[in-house]
Amino acid sequence: MPTLLFGFQKKSRLDSHGRDSGVVILSNKPYKDESGVAGQYTFKIYHIGSKIPVWIRSILPSSALEVHEEAWNAYPYTKTSIEVETIYRNDHGTEDNVFNLNPEELKHLIVDVMDFVKDPIPSNDYCAEEDPKIFHSQKTNRGPLNDDWVEEFVQAGKPIMCAYKICRVEFRYWGMQTRAERWIHDLALRNTMLRAHRQAWAWQDEWVGLNMNDIRRLEIEAAEHLSSVMTTRNGEATDDSDGSSDDVYFDCSDGSSQNHKPSIIRWSSELELGIVDEHSPPLTPYETRAAALLIMVFHGEFCPDNPIDSKANDTNTFK
């Protein structure tokens, strides 16, 4: 439990930069449920604007760039309102249905076995100090680990633990549901979890030996720090040169003032044309006093480095 909570508070500190990137902790207190299980309840607001691709951010209002998370942490079981459930077991991933899913749920289940040592990590997230193939603990004498570390630990009878996670995502914006949900699963959740577990291993010299009083003190300090960071940054003048505003996406590189830039309220991809998603609600009309027409004219080959059959809606093509 101290390991998990230490990681939460440190990760929150590192990921908070103000405005579109940060965490605000509104509540952090002990709780006991009806069955007598005790744990820690937290209520956090994640500001995720800087973590979201422009093609998603462009259609979202500012309120949608916040994630409100309620978490009831009672190790070895935790559940949050963002539908990520976790169970920790003293095995190496050998249990088939740890969440007791019914046959219909199992039919749609995709199993992704993650190994924090050998799974590739995006180059922009790589940090040598967090690499388990390099890190060596001065306190525990653990590491470095190699690609066969799981088999070696099992054969040697060393303690090993698996974090079983089930992630449910629903993105109800018409025309982008499938694409957005795939991005959230494949990139946002997986990459975040992968790096978080690498960090938990690399930070062990900081959390080994801590008791719950130490953790609570660090959590209070982290909450005060995060509140200060978010308050300070939100009070500063902001620069919208990144091409986005709170409620609309500005796509104008001519240097004109923000007040005179045309705005794109919504756009859809040709990949979605002809695909009917019965679960998606109809597009909500955007109420405005004036209508606007966007005309894009490409002269010659606008993507000469890409083959002629490249998808024009691919962000890499437009780059």
C-alpha positions as semicolon CSV with decimal commas, in nm:
position;residue;x (nm);y (nm);z (nm)
1;M;0,000;0,000;0,000
2;P;0,272;0,261;0,079
3;T;0,432;0,187;-0,259
4;L;0,107;0,258;-0,444
5;L;0,029;0,579;-0,254
6;F;0,385;0,707;-0,281
7;G;0,368;0,662;-0,657
8;F;0,035;0,848;-0,677
9;Q;0,159;1,159;-0,497
10;K;0,493;1,177;-0,678
11;K;0,339;1,116;-1,021
12;S;0,086;1,394;-0,952
13;R;0,367;1,637;-0,872
14;L;0,566;1,552;-1,184
15;D;0,268;1,576;-1,420
16;S;0,140;1,914;-1,298
17;H;0,243;2,219;-1,498
18;G;-0,068;2,437;-1,471
19;R;-0,363;2,519;-1,696
20;D;-0,393;2,222;-1,935
21;S;-0,175;1,980;-1,741
22;G;-0,209;1,907;-1,374
23;V;-0,393;1,747;-1,085
24;V;-0,607;1,909;-0,817
25;I;-0,674;1,696;-0,507
26;L;-1,009;1,794;-0,357
27;S;-1,045;1,514;-0,102
28;N;-0,815;1,254;0,052
29;K;-0,953;1,075;0,357
30;P;-0,993;0,728;0,513
31;Y;-1,316;0,537;0,459
32;K;-1,479;0,210;0,564
33;D;-1,746;0,040;0,354
34;E;-2,053;-0,152;0,468
35;S;-1,859;-0,479;0,487
36;G;-1,596;-0,324;0,711
37;V;-1,320;-0,298;0,450
38;A;-1,105;0,007;0,520
39;G;-0,919;0,212;0,262
40;Q;-0,848;0,562;0,136
41;Y;-1,095;0,772;-0,063
42;T;-0,965;1,038;-0,302
43;F;-1,139;1,285;-0,533
44;K;-0,914;1,443;-0,795
45;I;-0,957;1,662;-1,101
46;Y;-0,712;1,591;-1,382
47;H;-0,651;1,872;-1,633
48;I;-0,565;1,674;-1,945
49;G;-0,571;1,929;-2,228
50;S;-0,201;1,895;-2,304
51;K;-0,227;1,514;-2,314
52;I;-0,499;1,500;-2,580
53;P;-0,429;1,508;-2,956
54;V;-0,550;1,817;-3,140
55;W;-0,796;1,612;-3,345
56;I;-0,985;1,526;-3,023
57;R;-0,924;1,853;-2,839
58;S;-1,063;2,052;-3,131
59;I;-1,420;1,928;-3,076
60;L;-1,429;1,942;-2,698
61;P;-1,545;2,225;-2,472
62;S;-1,315;2,325;-2,187
63;S;-1,523;2,128;-1,937
64;A;-1,444;1,808;-2,129
65;L;-1,070;1,862;-2,076
66;E;-1,112;1,776;-1,711
67;V;-1,139;1,422;-1,574
68;H;-1,306;1,391;-1,235
69;E;-1,178;1,081;-1,057
70;E;-1,323;0,929;-0,746
71;A;-1,115;0,640;-0,614
72;W;-1,169;0,396;-0,332
73;N;-0,830;0,237;-0,268
74;A;-0,840;-0,069;-0,047
75;Y;-0,533;-0,264;-0,157
76;P;-0,522;-0,528;-0,303
77;Y;-0,844;-0,412;-0,473
78;T;-0,913;-0,066;-0,611
79;K;-1,189;0,082;-0,823
80;T;-1,223;0,429;-0,969
81;S;-1,517;0,600;-1,133
82;I;-1,325;0,618;-1,462
83;E;-1,378;0,244;-1,495
84;V;-1,030;0,110;-1,438
85;E;-1,042;-0,174;-1,188
86;T;-0,727;-0,330;-1,048
87;I;-0,662;-0,646;-0,850
88;Y;-0,312;-0,737;-0,732
89;R;-0,225;-1,107;-0,704
90;N;0,091;-1,287;-0,600
91;D;0,138;-1,462;-0,933
92;H;0,280;-1,386;-1,277
93;G;-0,044;-1,339;-1,469
94;T;-0,174;-1,696;-1,462
95;E;-0,535;-1,630;-1,358
96;D;-0,782;-1,635;-1,646
97;N;-1,090;-1,455;-1,513
98;V;-0,985;-1,265;-1,205
99;F;-1,278;-1,020;-1,237
100;N;-1,541;-1,296;-1,271
101;L;-1,673;-1,162;-1,600
102;N;-1,979;-1,325;-1,753
103;P;-1,965;-1,503;-2,092
104;E;-2,092;-1,196;-2,279
105;E;-1,826;-0,972;-2,122
106;L;-1,555;-1,230;-2,192
107;K;-1,659;-1,233;-2,557
108;H;-1,555;-0,867;-2,592
109;L;-1,249;-0,888;-2,368
110;I;-0,910;-0,812;-2,521
111;V;-0,619;-0,943;-2,314
112;D;-0,300;-0,739;-2,330
113;V;-0,007;-0,878;-2,131
114;M;0,221;-0,591;-2,034
115;D;0,581;-0,638;-1,924
116;F;0,729;-0,319;-1,779
117;V;1,082;-0,442;-1,855
118;K;1,074;-0,548;-2,219
119;D;0,771;-0,370;-2,366
120;P;0,880;-0,076;-2,586
121;I;0,811;0,272;-2,455
122;P;0,766;0,586;-2,669
123;S;1,094;0,769;-2,719
124;N;0,955;1,091;-2,575
125;D;0,866;0,906;-2,252
126;Y;1,198;0,726;-2,217
127;C;1,414;0,814;-1,920
128;A;1,735;0,623;-1,846
129;E;1,686;0,668;-1,470
130;E;1,354;0,480;-1,501
131;D;1,483;0,199;-1,723
132;P;1,454;-0,133;-1,530
133;K;1,729;-0,278;-1,750
134;I;1,964;-0,013;-1,610
135;F;1,833;0,070;-1,262
136;H;1,997;-0,088;-0,957
137;S;1,854;-0,033;-0,609
138;Q;2,105;0,068;-0,345
139;K;1,866;-0,023;-0,062
140;T;1,737;-0,360;-0,182
141;N;2,014;-0,464;-0,422
142;R;1,750;-0,539;-0,685
143;G;1,812;-0,495;-1,057
144;P;1,902;-0,450;-1,327
145;L;1,636;-0,677;-1,483
146;N;1,656;-0,853;-1,819
147;D;1,390;-0,967;-2,067
148;D;1,362;-1,308;-1,898
149;W;1,315;-1,169;-1,549
150;V;0,968;-1,324;-1,499
151;E;1,083;-1,679;-1,574
152;E;1,393;-1,631;-1,361
153;F;1,192;-1,502;-1,063
154;V;0,942;-1,791;-1,088
155;Q;1,213;-2,057;-1,114
156;A;1,408;-1,907;-0,823
157;G;1,096;-1,879;-0,606
158;K;1,134;-1,504;-0,568
159;P;0,824;-1,296;-0,482
160;I;0,642;-1,164;-0,786
161;M;0,313;-0,978;-0,826
162;C;0,079;-0,916;-1,118
163;A;-0,152;-0,615;-1,143
164;Y;-0,469;-0,726;-1,324
165;K;-0,650;-0,428;-1,474
166;I;-0,978;-0,407;-1,660
167;C;-1,038;-0,084;-1,851
168;R;-1,376;0,026;-1,983
169;V;-1,391;0,329;-2,210
170;E;-1,687;0,503;-2,369
171;F;-1,640;0,819;-2,576
172;R;-1,981;0,945;-2,685
173;Y;-1,903;1,201;-2,952
174;W;-2,070;1,122;-3,282
175;G;-1,839;1,033;-3,567
176;M;-1,525;0,990;-3,356
177;Q;-1,629;0,728;-3,101
178;T;-1,437;0,431;-3,240
179;R;-1,122;0,627;-3,316
180;A;-1,117;0,806;-2,981
181;E;-1,181;0,491;-2,779
182;R;-0,901;0,313;-2,964
183;W;-0,663;0,601;-2,890
184;I;-0,760;0,604;-2,521
185;H;-0,706;0,229;-2,484
186;D;-0,396;0,184;-2,697
187;L;-0,207;0,503;-2,622
188;A;-0,340;0,696;-2,325
189;L;-0,409;0,410;-2,085
190;R;-0,143;0,162;-2,193
191;N;0,143;0,409;-2,218
192;T;0,049;0,572;-1,889
193;M;0,033;0,239;-1,707
194;L;0,355;0,115;-1,861
195;R;0,553;0,419;-1,756
196;A;0,391;0,430;-1,411
197;H;0,509;0,077;-1,335
198;R;0,858;0,153;-1,461
199;Q;0,863;0,453;-1,229
200;A;0,735;0,255;-0,931
201;W;1,030;0,017;-0,974
202;A;1,285;0,293;-1,027
203;W;1,163;0,493;-0,726
204;Q;1,190;0,206;-0,479
205;D;1,484;0,358;-0,294
206;E;1,252;0,649;-0,212
207;W;0,959;0,443;-0,080
208;V;1,125;0,139;0,078
209;G;1,101;0,179;0,455
210;L;0,823;0,440;0,454
211;N;0,527;0,390;0,687
212;M;0,172;0,521;0,648
213;N;0,247;0,833;0,853
214;D;0,526;0,918;0,610
215;I;0,291;0,866;0,315
216;R;0,017;1,086;0,462
217;R;0,269;1,364;0,522
218;L;0,388;1,342;0,160
219;E;0,029;1,344;0,034
220;I;-0,047;1,664;0,227
221;E;0,267;1,828;0,090
222;A;0,177;1,714;-0,263
223;A;-0,178;1,852;-0,234
224;E;-0,047;2,191;-0,119
225;H;0,211;2,196;-0,399
226;L;-0,045;2,104;-0,667
227;S;-0,291;2,365;-0,546
228;S;-0,018;2,629;-0,560
229;V;0,094;2,527;-0,909
230;M;-0,257;2,527;-1,056
231;T;-0,352;2,857;-0,889
232;T;-0,034;3,032;-1,004
233;R;-0,048;2,911;-1,363
234;N;-0,420;2,976;-1,403
235;G;-0,368;3,335;-1,291
236;E;-0,103;3,405;-1,553
237;A;-0,171;3,538;-1,901
238;T;-0,198;3,243;-2,136
239;D;-0,054;3,199;-2,481
240;D;-0,285;3,044;-2,737
241;S;-0,015;3,002;-2,998
242;D;-0,055;2,626;-2,980
243;G;-0,355;2,659;-3,211
244;S;-0,629;2,585;-2,961
245;S;-0,860;2,773;-2,731
246;D;-1,086;2,661;-2,450
247;D;-1,391;2,592;-2,665
248;V;-1,289;2,597;-3,030
249;Y;-0,992;2,492;-3,234
250;F;-0,813;2,771;-3,420
251;D;-0,634;2,653;-3,730
252;C;-0,464;2,962;-3,867
253;S;-0,093;3,008;-3,922
254;D;-0,100;3,354;-4,080
255;G;-0,013;3,536;-3,762
256;S;-0,344;3,721;-3,742
257;S;-0,482;3,810;-3,403
258;Q;-0,672;3,544;-3,216
259;N;-0,993;3,749;-3,223
260;H;-1,000;3,744;-3,603
261;K;-0,905;3,382;-3,663
262;P;-1,163;3,150;-3,817
263;S;-1,266;2,860;-3,597
264;I;-1,345;2,498;-3,665
265;I;-1,614;2,375;-3,430
266;R;-1,620;2,014;-3,544
267;W;-1,475;1,797;-3,813
268;S;-1,503;1,432;-3,904
269;S;-1,273;1,188;-4,073
270;E;-1,337;1,015;-4,403
271;L;-1,257;0,690;-4,224
272;E;-1,588;0,731;-4,044
273;L;-1,801;0,797;-4,354
274;G;-2,047;0,520;-4,425
275;I;-2,003;0,371;-4,078
276;V;-2,322;0,382;-3,873
277;D;-2,272;0,350;-3,499
278;E;-2,610;0,272;-3,348
279;H;-2,482;0,363;-3,003
280;S;-2,372;0,711;-3,102
281;P;-2,615;0,998;-3,046
282;P;-2,690;1,238;-3,334
283;L;-2,461;1,536;-3,376
284;T;-2,567;1,819;-3,147
285;P;-2,640;2,133;-3,352
286;Y;-2,399;2,416;-3,277
287;E;-2,598;2,731;-3,210
288;T;-2,435;3,041;-3,351
289;R;-2,550;3,370;-3,497
290;A;-2,337;3,335;-3,807
291;A;-2,258;3,045;-4,035
292;A;-1,912;2,982;-4,175
293;L;-1,777;2,788;-4,470
294;L;-1,430;2,635;-4,466
295;I;-1,267;2,588;-4,805
296;M;-0,935;2,404;-4,828
297;V;-0,746;2,431;-5,155
298;F;-0,432;2,223;-5,216
299;H;-0,203;2,325;-5,500
300;G;-0,013;2,041;-5,664
301;E;0,111;1,759;-5,445
302;F;0,050;1,868;-5,090
303;C;0,212;1,552;-4,949
304;P;0,489;1,457;-5,195
305;D;0,666;1,239;-4,939
306;N;0,365;1,010;-4,907
307;P;0,229;0,762;-5,160
308;I;-0,062;0,872;-5,373
309;D;-0,303;0,643;-5,186
310;S;-0,228;0,799;-4,847
311;K;-0,530;0,882;-4,639
312;A;-0,582;1,256;-4,653
313;N;-0,728;1,254;-4,304
314;D;-0,416;1,102;-4,149
315;T;-0,247;1,360;-3,926
316;N;0,094;1,238;-4,039
317;T;-0,004;1,307;-4,399
318;F;-0,098;1,665;-4,319
319;K;0,228;1,716;-4,132
